[in-house]
Amino acid sequence: QLQLVESGGGVVQPGGSLRLSCAASGFTLDDLTVGWSRQSPGKEREGVSAIVMRDGGAYVHSCLRGRFTISKDNAKNTVYLQMNSQKPEDQDVYYCAAEDWSLRYCNDSMSPSGYRHWGQGTQVTVSS
C-alpha cells in the first residue's frame, strides 16, 4: 500500500530549527517529485518546497529561501525539510506529497493541486 509518513514536527522556539522527514513505503520515490506544503485552519494549502528525486532538482518558495532547505535520501526513500530561523508565521500543519516525475518544473511542483498522493501531515508549532 502506497504510504507517505511525515515526522519531525513539534514545538520550536522562534529562531529555532526543525527537520521534517517524509518517508515512503509501498513504493519507491526514485522516479517521482516530492513536495512539501503547509496549511493553517481556514487558509489554502501553500507550496513550500519540492524536489525531483531523479536528479535532485529542488525548489523553495521565494519567501522561505535562506531558511528552508529540501533534501533527499534515495536509499532511505525519504525526503527532508530543514527549517531554520523559525518564525511564528511558520506555524502550520506540514504535508508531504508525491507525484509523477512529469511534475518536475517549478510552477507545477510548487502547486499542491498537482499532487495525488499525500501524507497525513505533521504539526509545527512556533512558540516561546
C-alpha positions in Angstrom: 0.0 0.0 0.0 1.3 3.4 -1.1 2.0 5.5 2.0 3.8 8.7 2.9 4.5 9.4 6.6 5.7 12.7 7.9 7.6 13.1 11.1 9.7 15.6 13.0 7.1 18.2 13.8 6.7 19.6 17.3 7.2 22.8 19.3 10.1 25.0 18.5 11.0 28.4 19.8 11.3 31.4 17.4 14.7 31.3 15.8 15.0 27.6 16.4 15.2 24.7 13.8 13.3 21.6 12.9 13.9 18.9 10.4 10.8 17.2 9.0 11.0 13.8 7.3 8.8 12.3 4.7 9.2 8.5 4.5 7.6 6.5 1.7 6.6 2.9 1.9 5.0 0.5 -0.6 6.6 2.3 -3.5 9.9 4.0 -4.5 10.3 7.7 -4.7 13.1 7.4 -7.2 11.1 8.5 -10.3 8.8 10.9 -8.5 8.7 14.5 -7.4 8.1 15.1 -3.7 6.7 18.3 -2.4 6.1 19.9 1.0 3.1 22.1 1.6 1.7 23.7 4.7 -1.7 24.8 5.8 -3.3 26.7 8.6 -7.0 26.5 9.5 -9.1 28.5 7.2 -6.3 29.0 4.7 -5.4 27.4 1.4 -2.6 24.9 1.4 0.6 26.6 0.3 3.5 25.0 -1.5 6.8 25.2 0.5 9.3 23.2 -1.4 9.7 20.4 -3.9 12.5 18.1 -5.1 12.8 15.9 -8.2 14.1 12.6 -6.9 15.6 11.5 -10.2 18.1 14.4 -10.5 17.8 16.4 -7.2 16.4 19.5 -8.8 14.9 21.5 -6.0 12.6 24.5 -5.5 11.8 26.5 -2.4 9.2 29.2 -2.0 10.8 32.6 -2.6 9.7 33.8 0.8 11.4 30.9 2.5 14.7 30.7 0.7 17.7 31.0 3.0 15.7 29.4 5.9 14.2 26.3 4.4 16.1 23.6 2.6 14.9 20.4 1.0 17.0 17.3 0.6 16.6 13.6 -0.2 18.0 10.2 0.6 17.0 7.8 -2.2 18.5 4.9 -0.3 16.2 5.6 2.6 13.3 6.5 0.3 12.9 9.7 2.4 12.8 13.4 1.8 13.7 16.0 4.4 12.7 19.6 5.0 15.2 21.6 7.1 13.6 24.6 8.6 15.9 27.2 10.3 15.3 30.5 12.0 11.7 29.6 12.6 9.1 32.4 12.8 5.6 32.4 14.3 4.2 32.5 10.8 5.8 29.2 10.1 3.3 27.5 12.5 1.2 25.2 10.3 0.5 21.6 9.6 3.1 20.4 7.1 2.3 17.8 4.5 4.4 15.9 2.1 3.1 14.7 -1.2 4.4 12.7 -4.2 3.6 12.8 -7.8 4.9 11.5 -11.1 8.2 12.9 -12.4 6.3 14.8 -15.1 5.6 17.3 -12.3 9.2 18.4 -12.2 9.1 22.1 -13.2 8.9 24.9 -10.7 5.4 26.1 -11.1 4.0 22.6 -11.3 5.9 21.1 -8.5 5.2 24.0 -6.1 1.5 23.8 -6.6 -0.3 21.5 -4.1 -3.1 20.8 -6.6 -0.7 18.8 -8.8 -0.2 16.0 -6.2 -2.3 12.9 -5.8 -0.5 11.1 -3.0 -0.4 12.8 0.4 0.8 12.1 3.9 -1.3 12.8 7.0 0.6 15.9 8.0 2.7 16.9 11.0 2.1 19.9 13.2 4.8 22.6 13.6 4.2 25.0 16.5 6.5 28.0 16.9 6.2 29.4 20.4 8.3 30.8 23.1 
